[in-house]
Amino acid sequence: MAAPKRGRSASAQSKPGRALALILIAIVALTGGMFLSGHTTPRLGIDLAGGTSITLEAKADQGSAINKANMDTAVEIMNRRVNGLGVSEAEVQTQGDRNIIVNIPKGTNSKEARDQVGTTAKLYFRPVLAQEATGSAAASPSPSASGSSTASPSPSASKSGSTGEKATSSSSPSASATSQGRAVTDALKADSTPSASASASSSASPSAPATGGTDPSSAEAKLQAQYAALDCSKKAQRTTAGEGAKPAETTLGCGEISGVWYKYLLGPAAVDGTEVKKAQAVFDTQTAAGWQVTMTFNGKGSKKFADITGQLAKNTQPQNEFGIVLDGEVVSSPYVSSSITGGSAQISGSFTQDEAQNLANMLSYGALPLSFQEQSVTTVTAALGGDQLHAGLLAGAIGLLLVVIYLVAYYRGLSLVAMASLLVSGILTYVLMALLGPAIGFALNLPAVCGAIVAIGITADSFIVYFERIRDEIREGRSLRPAVERAWPRARRTILVSDFVSFLAAAVLFTVTVGKVQGFAFTLGLTTVLDVVVVFFFTKPLMTLLARRKFFASGSKWSGLDPKSLGAKPPLRRTRRSGPVETKEA
């Protein structure tokens, strides 16, 4: 029975080199990735590196009053939009009764953030009554000639419906008009037929607005005239197209497809964007659709969506299409072959990852209760933050020095293990912070620096727990090598429980707070996880190796493991060791 135990113990102690090699490989790989990415320093927050400050003024032009409740709701939505994962350290706060200040740290895509914070994200699904290319595209070959199937783009390239998308095939206006970016579901067609193309060609003529009603009123005639005069290739006209139209009214809209602007005559809204329960960006690995935005409707929206798609499926193109209108712009105009049930749909069309995520982001977080006008954009300097950073780093250096002095004075030779472990933990923390900046938008701010300083104590505490367990085993009379192995299970449980409590506190703090406090919580949680990794893959294997060295194994006075200094008592094991010796002599 004793021999197998010694065999297993020897086997376990023979593997510390593997663990040390593994963590060394991880450090080299992460450091190499940091240099290859070109981001060799952590991205700093606005208080340390400066950034952009945007002032937005609320406008009560959406039927909502400017009050504290609506302003707080707007702040919450904007904060979730620009912070994404919550660690990019953008700040959103009210100023006065009708202003909101948004501070965006340097290194963030400030233009993208500016587009997101003030966007109301009003989404409607409107039936398409007519559509036509505008600008120079309108001077291309006649609609009837361009409606041939030979000019139609491939199904994958035809799924273009968001601003700025690039199609890989012909960008002929009529070809794009016959098969536009579509919400991809089981009930939607993936390609267009020649007959549909011909129908769309005839419908895209200037007289097409008449399809909006057989007995148009004066208001409808005025709308038809506006449609005929609309040129969406001109920014001034497309920004005012459909301005002030109510959801229940017929309106105009513009949309860009493969670099060509189209004008639309749109019917009353059939489904409201507030009835979208959830939206997220996904990458379709099954087909060539690429990045898509999936939408799930609530119960009311599901019924409305099924009803409108069922009605549109009976019409010819383009009257079988519905326009997905986001803030007055037609981002997609899918056509329908049958009623779409199930309460879910997808928007696809050569989206980039950022475009898909931005659209899903705005739809998920809902519409702002108020509209906002950008009042000013200023650059924030980091002079004050730089001074605070120096003060924080100085405090961290003093704290680290005191910890090292304590370790050297109390643990002597063991302090080398602790300092080496702290060095490994510091390298991993720095490299991960540098990599997480471009990856998830992590920004190192002053509270995050504070979290890193607190982590020094947490990491040192783990070493102390293990060292004291080893000392307890030596006090019981065991030699160093078995003491290291017997102390580990007990110390491991204590370390895991302690780190779990710290990580849980960081997770709760990260969840219930916003802004800079989240930076502190995120850093604390990250360093706590790294503490577990370092203790398991570096500190313990290193102690196993050092226990084989004479300086530590012999209990040198300067090793910190001297049995006499620790007050070791005569062990029961000495009696066991004397047994075999007496037997051999006998």
PyMOL commands that set and color helices and strands:
alter all, ss='L'
color gray80, all
select helices_A, chain A and resi 2-13+16-37+46-49+68-83+110-117+135-139+143-146+149-151+173-178+194-203+208-212+218-229+235-240+273-275+299-312+353-364+383-411+414-440+446-475+480-512+516-546+550-553+563-566+572-585
alter helices_A, ss='H'
color red, helices_A
select strands_A, chain A and resi 51-59+91-95+99-105+123-133+251-257+260-266+271-272+276-284+290-297+322-326+329-332+344-351+371-380
alter strands_A, ss='S'
color yellow, strands_A
deselect
rebuild
show_as cartoon
